[in-house]
Amino acid sequence: MTAEARVAGVDEDPAADGERPLDIALLTYKGNPFCGGQGVYVRHLSRELARLGHRVEVIGSQPYPVLDEGYPRLTLTELPSLDLYRQPDPFRTPRRDEYRDWIDALEVATMWTGGFPEPLTFSLRARRHLRARRGAFDVVHDNQTLGYGLLGDIGAPLVTTIHHPITVDRQLELDAAEGWKRRYSVRRWYAFTRMQKRVSRRLPSVLTVSGSSRQEIVDHLGVRDDRVHVVHIGADTDLFAPNPAVPEVPGRIVTTSSADVPLKGLVFLVEALAKVRTEHPAAHLVVVGKRPEEGPVAAAIERYGLEDAVEFVKGISDAELVDLIRSAEVACVPSLYEGFSLPAAEAMATGTPLVATTGGAIPEVAGRDGETCLAVPPGDAGALAAGLGRLLGDTELRVRLGRAGRERVLRHFTWARAAEGTVAHYREAIARAGLSHARTGPPGGTPTAAPIPGRSAAPASVAGVSSESRATC
């Protein structure tokens, strides 16, 4: 239904909450659903919003989002960048005929000087696109950008998701950096976090995925605590479900690591595997992610002689991923920090027993040690090895934790719940923008009556995150 038809009062079926369906613009500057959490979040949230009866237009840049099929209310609009980090030629120099405008020039110049341009340049392109389509959307939901372009009037109320402050990633990278050149490179790459701090402090309302992330947004970004709201995300529990027909592979441990960065803690899991194999020679690790050719993980694999015991897989289908997790005797999340941890929720949903660290929000997802998982301190290879060895050697414990883990996910962490909570905040932002418009009137004019709900150009809230690990996805 067009905006004009709604203004004219044409009837339409209500959404699942009994109110008028919303037209939602969901922004994502990176949408790959197989690498990092941004594309996973957009894919599953957009599907569930459409299931609730809303119209969702995902607006994204490369790598473009992959959306679930069979939902006529769900569409994709491509807003291309120069795709400077694409494989097999990351950090490429574009041809002269690829440049379209000054934003493209800014993108290349920032890359050439060691920075990461995409949060800023995507926000500028999105602003131009949204203002040209004023009136098309009830609300704009930005995921993981926090760019200057999304401040001010973009044609509709704005809602944000900050999964966690990327200042956390930056500090972990600096702590692991050796030498002044590497530290300078890390600081330059993460220069966009200064912009994200400035933008986030100007937002009246922010959504985040866990209580841990909420506190870090307050502490690291300086956002007022009454402006940050938790909406838990979760697993697709229909897809990620137990299947006794899939045989367990003895000794198999599975983990997900989108990139070889300190945040993911993969090097500690490799060290733990070397210890575990002294008592469980069949123990081996399957990593969902790209094999690093160099760096700490590659060095650890070589140092411990684990070339035949560590396998990397990438680009697999949903069905293949689920069966891989089902086939494992143990799933592991070794991260030093997570803002939520989708891999933990997805593994638990399949009924696969979990060993996870207590980094960031992981305990909020995985639950208590010995009840729904085995919990270990982050960055402790010995504790990881002890937990993995304990599960590999105790079938009864694996079964008990697997069942309890799935029950926990079903109670607390599903995408249907996430969509319902997100819609409630959309409607609050729309109402707040309408009240503001009614008090102040249009720019340069006198106060007017409130517009039809959901059709205001006043901003409400927005934000987002990005990370180095996702730049290469």
N, C-alpha and C positions, 0 to 999 in steps of 0.2 A: 504493500500500500504506500502511495506517495505521501510526502509531507503535506501537500495541498489537500489530499483526501482526508487526512487526519484532522487538519485544521477545520475542514468543512463538517466534521463530525460524522463521517462515515463509520458505521459499526464494523467491528472486527472481533474475533474471538479473543477472550482475555488470556493472559499468560498464566503460568502455573500458580502464581501468587494471587490471582483474581483481578489483577490490575492490567492496564493497557500494556501490550507488548512494547518493548523499547527497540529503537534503532541504535545499535552499538558499533562504534568504530574501535577496533582492538589493534593497537599499534605494537609492532615488534621489529626492532632494527636487525635482529638475527633470528631466523625461524627454523633452523635445522632441528628436527625432532629426534635425531639420533646422536646428538653430541651436545652436552651441556643441558641445562634445565629450561632455557628460554623457550625453545620450540616445543618441548613437552608440555609446558604450562599453557602456551597459546593453543596448541592442538586440542588438549582435553577440556580446557575451560570453554573454548569456543563451541565445541560440540555440546557440552552440557547446557550452555546458555541457549543454544538453538533448541535443544530438547525441552527446555522450559517455555518455549514459545516466542523467544525474542529473535529479532533479525540481527545477525552479526556479520560485519564486514571486516575481515582481517586485512590490515594494511601493513605490508612488510617488505623488507629488503633482503638481499642475498645473504646467506642461502635462504631461499624462499620457504615459508612454512608449508608443511604438508598437512592438509586438513582431511578429516574423515568424510567419506562420501555418503550420499544418501540423505543429506540435510539441505533442502532447498532454501532454507533461511540462512544458510552459512555460505559466504562467498569470500574469495581472495582477490585483493587488488595489489598488484606489484608496484612498488615504489623503488626503482632501481638505484643503487649506488654505483660506484665504479668497480666494486667487487675486488678490492685490492689484495685480499688475503685468500683468494680462491686457490685450490689445488689444480694443477701441480706447480703453479707459479706464484706463490705468496710473495707479497711485497713487490709486486710487479710495477713497471712503469707503463702507464696507458699510452696508446697511440694518440697523436694529436687530434684525430677526428673523433675520439671518444669524449672529448671535453664538450659539455653542453652549456655550462654557466659557471659563475664564480664559486658556487658551492663545490663543484667538482675540483676546481683549482685549489680550494681550501683543503679538501680531503687529501689530495696528493701532497700538498706542501706539508701538512701535518705528519703524514707518513714518512716523507723524506727526512724530516727532522726528528724522527724517533718517537713520535707520539701516536696515540690511537684516536683517529678522528671520528669514528662512526657514531658515537652517541650525539655529538654536536651536529654533524652534517645530516644525519637522519632526522633529527629534531627540526632542522631548518627546512628540509624538504617536506616533512609532514605538516609543518605550519602552513606552508604555501598551499599544499594540497587541500588541507581542511578548510582554510579560509575561502578557497575557490568554490567549495561545496557547502557553504554556510546554509544551515537549515536541513541538511541531509541526515543529521544524527541527533539523537537525544542526549548522548553522552559519549565522550572519548575516554577510552581506557588505555593508558600508556604503560607498557611493560618494559622495564629495564633500560630506560633512556636517560632521564634527568638532564635533558639538554636545554640550553637557553631558548631554543625555538618554541618550546612548549609553554613558556610563560606568557601571560597576557591573554588577549582575545584570540582564540582559535576557532570560534564559531559554535562552541558547545561547552557545557560543563565538563571538567576534566577530573578523572580519577586515576590513581596511580597504584602500581605495585612495586615495592622495593623488597626484593627477596632477602638481601642482606647488604650492609654497606661494603662497597668494594675497597674501602680503606683497610678492611681486614685482610683481603688478598694482598694489597700493597705491602702491608707491614710484614706478612709472612714471607713474601718474596724478598724484601729487604733483609730480613733476618737470615735468609739462606744465601744471600748474595756474597760472593767472594771477590774482593778487590774493588777499588773505587770506580773503575769503568763499568763494572756490572751494576753497582749501586746507582750510578748516574743513569744508566740505561733503564733501570726499573723505575726510577723517579720520573724520568721523561715519559715513559710509556703510560704511567698512571697519572699523568698531569690532568687528565679529564676529571679526576676525583675532586679537584678543587671546584670545578663547575658544578658537579653533582651536590657538593655541600651547599653551595650558594643557592642552587635551585630548590633543593629539598626544604630549606628553611623558609621558603616563601610559599609553601603549600599548606592549605588549611586542613587537608585530610590525606592520609597515606594508608594504604593497605599493606600488610606484610603477612608472612606465612607461619610465623611461630612467635612465642613469647620471648624466646632468646633473641631473635632478630629485632623484635620491637624494642627491647632494651638497648641493643647496639645502635639502632637508628637514632635513639635519643642521645646516647653517649657519644657516638662517633660523628654523627651528622648535625647534631644540635637541634633536631626537630622537637617541638614541645610534645610531652608525653600524651597529652589529651588529644593530639591530632593523629596518633598512630593506632590503627585498629588491626587486630589479628583475624585473618580468615585462613584457617588451615587448608592446605591442599591435600592431595592424596593419590591413591592408586586407582587404576581402572580395574575394579575388583571382578568384573565379568571376564576380562582378558587375563589378568594376573590371578589365577585360581589354581588350586591343586588339581592334579590329574594323575591318579595312580598308574595309568597306562604308560607313563613316561618313566623308564627305569632310571634309578640312581646310578651314577658312575662312581665306584669306590674311590675315595680320596679326593674327589673333585671339590674345589673351592672356587667360587665365582665372585667377581667384583666388577664395579663399573668405574672407569677413570677417563674423563673426557680429555685430559691432557696431563703431561708430565710436569706438574707444578707442585711445589711443596704443600699447598693446601690439601691436596688429595691424599697425601700420606702413603702413596703406593710403595715408595721405597722401603717403608717399615714393614709392609706386608710381604715384600720379597724377602727381606731379612728374616721375618717370622717363618716363612715357608722353609727356608734353609734349616731352621731349628726343628720344625715339625717333622721334616723328612727323616731325621735321625731316629724317630720312633714310629713314624708312619711312612714307610718308603713309597707307598702309592700316592701320597699327597701330591697334588699338582694344582696349578692356578690357571683359570681362564679369565682374562681381562677383557671386558667389553670396552674397546677403545683402540686407538692407533698405537702400534708398537713404536716406542721412541728409538731413534737411531743412535742417539747420544744422550748424555745427561745422567743424573744420579740413578735412575731406574735401570737404564741400560748397563751402567757400570756395575750395579749390584747383581744383576742377573749373571754377568760375566764373572764377577768376583766369586760368587758362590757356585758356579758351574750349573746354573739352572736353565740353560738354553732349552733343554728338552722337557722341562717341568713347568714352563710359563708360556702360555699361548695367548695371543692377542687376536680378537675378532672385531670387525667393524662393518658397518653397512648391512647388518642383518635385519630381517623383517621382524615385525612384532611377534609373530608366531614362533620364529626361531629364537628370539630373545627369551620368551616365556619358557619354551622347552629347555633352553640352556639353564635357566635358573632352577627349573623343576628337577633337572638331572643332577644338580649339585647336592652333595651331602651337607655343605655349609655355604652360606652367603656371608660376605664380609664387607663392612664399610670402615676402612682404615683412616678416614679423613681427620685432619687436624681440626677442621672446622667445617660445619655445614649450616646454612641458613634454615634448611628444613631436612632434606635427604630423601628425595624420591626413590633412589635405589633401595633404601632401607624399607620404605613402605611397600614397594613393589615385590621385594623378596619375601617379606612377611606375608603379603597377600597370597603368594603361591603356596604358603605353608612350608617354605624352606627355612630352617633354623638359622639364626643370625648372630654373628659376632660383630659388635660395633663399638667404636670409641665413644667417649663422652664429650666429644668436641662440639661446641656450639649447641645447636638445637637437636642433635641426634637423640639424646635421651628423651626429649619431648615426643619424638616419634616412636622410637624403639621400645620405650618403657623400661621397667626395672630389671636390674641384673638378676638372672635366675628365674624370672617370671615369664618374660616374653622374649628375652634375648640374653646373651652374655655380654656384659659391658666391661670395657677395658680403658685405661687412660690413653689419650692421644699421644702419638709419638713414642710409644713403648713397644718395641718389637718383641721383647720377652713376654710381656703380658698378652700380646696378640697371639704368639705361639702357644702359650698356655691355654687360652680360650679355644683356639682352633683344635689343638690336640685333644682337649677334653671332649669336644663335640664329636670329633672323628672317631673317638673311642667309645662312645656311649650312645647306642641306638635309641634307648628309651628316652634319654634327655633330648635327643634331636626331635623325636616325635612330639614330646610334650611342648617344647618351645615352638615348634612349627605350628601346632594347633593354636596355641595361645597367641602367637603373633598374628595369625590371620584374624582371629576374633577381635583383636585390638584394632586392626585396620578397619574392619567392617563397622566397628562402633564409632570410630573417630575420624578416619581419613579417607574419604571418598570424594571424587570429583563432583558428584551430584550435590553434596553438602557445600563444597567450595563455591559452586555456581550460585546456589541459593543465598549464601552469605554475601557474595559479591553483588548480586542484584539489589539486595537491601541497601548496600552502600551507594550504588548507582542512584537509587531513588532519593536517598538522603541528599546527595550532591545536587541532583536536579532541583529538589525542593529548596535547598539553601540558595542556589543560584537564582531561582525564581523570586525568592523573598528579597534578595539583594537587588535584583532588577526592579522590583516593585518600589523599593525605597529610593533608589537613585535615579531611575529612568535611564533611557539610552544615552550614550555619550553625547555631550553637547546639548542635551534637551532637558525638558522638565520631567519630574516624576510621572510615571504612568502606571496603569493597573498591571498586575502580574500577568505575564504571558501564559499561554496554554502550557500546562506542566510538561517538562521535558523539551521545551523548544526555546531555550534561552541561550544567548551567546556569552553569558557571563561565565568565567572560569570557576571551577570548584577546587579540584586537586589533581595532581599528577606527579609521577616520579618514575624511577626505574633503576636498573643496575646494569653493569657490564663487567666483563673480566677478560684478562689476557687469555685464559684457557679457551674462551669461546671465540676469540678473534681468529683462531686458526681452524674453527669448526667448518 
